[in-house]
């Protein structure tokens, strides 16, 4: 039985789930994706020095999730580029973002009230991609739960998961920024969302796909719009994670008593620092010392 059947939101959720995302919502998705690319250090200089590399980076920001999902499922990674209308639309957004006269397009879309609207529309596309990824993987691997979750996850956050490869195109190598090691809110939310959609697809979660799309999209919109408006990077999942993770995985200090001891030892050593090394001798002093040694040897 669907938990939302008794609510008057059933028809609204069904209509919302059937709402087409192209071209309006896809345009907002492309705008925010390329906008975040422009925020990257050196992105403007790269667009002038190598427009083709800038365009490739923009296409990865717009279609990276499709490429990564196709690679996981053994399909053609360039298959989504057969949709000429989507590629042309993303290219137009990239060109206007970087080469519009007087930077007018960027100034308009980065204006906070307008940007919040586009951010909300992007989350609509993100949730649809997660649901579509899980559904597609379920069609290919009917009992492959982990395949469904992996496909839905990369569909929702493939751009972030490919960030290191995208950085290489810009001539930047920062392995410490790996998204697996430091998950952002969209990556975590996509992971949790794909678990919910996998449970729904395998009939372990008593809710229709349309209702799940509606409720999870509303959650993502509220969180992402609030975080963007307040310029916050704090995850809404942090309070729950702080309660659950120590119980399931233990605290960081309990499993390493030797580290605790070393820390106090290090602090003790820091309180009594060793004397500084003698200053390096100048070239004249070295030459003078050499002459004295030679004179002494001659004597």
C-alpha positions, 0 to 999 in steps of 0.5 A: 500500500502506498503511504501517500495514497491517503494524502491529496498529493497523489495527483500532484506527484503524478503530474510532477513526475510526468513533467518534461525536463527538456528544454526548460529544466535542462537549460537551468541544469546547464546554466548552473553546471557551467556557472560552477565551472566558471567559478573554478580558478583559471577557468576564464584564462583557459577559455581564452587560451584554449576554447576547445579545452574549456568546451570539453570541461563544460560538456563534462560538467553537463553530461559527465553523469551520463558518461560515467553511468554508460561506462558502468553499464558497458554502454557507449560513453558518447551515446548521450552526445547523439542528442544534438539538441541537448549538446547544442543547448549546452554549447550555447550556454557555455558560449554565453557564459564565457564570451557574452559581451560585457559579461551580461549573461553571467551577471544575469544568471549569477544574480542571487534571486535568479540563481536560486531559481536555477538551482531549484530547477537543477535539483529537479533534473538531478532527482529525475536522473537518479530515478532514471538510472535506477530504473535503467539498471533494474531493467538490465540487472533485475536483482542487482541491487548494488548495480542499481545503487551505483548507477543511480549514484553516478547519475546524480553526482557523476560530475563531482565524481569525475572532478579529478579528470575534469581538473586534468583537462584544465591542467590541474592535479589535486588528488586530495580533492577526491569526491570519495574522500570529501563528499559534498552534500549533492554527492551524499544526497544522491547516494542516500536517494539512490538507496531509496529509489532502489528499495522502491524499485525492488518493492521494499519501500511502500511508496510509488515512484512518482511520490518518491520523486516528488518528496525527494525533489522537494527535500533537495530543493529546500536544502540546496536553495537554503545552502546557496542563499546562505553560502553554507557548506554544512551538510543537513545530514551531519547531525544524524551522521554524528550520532550514527557513525560513532556507533557503527564505525567507532570514534576516530580516537578510540581505535588509536591509543598510540596516536593519543600518546604520541600527540601528548609527546609531541606537545611536550616536545613542542613546549621545549623546542631544540636550540636553533641551528647555527646560521649558515656561513657566508661564501667569504667565511667559507673561503677564509676557512679554506685558506686557513686550513691550507696555510696550516697544512703548509706549516 
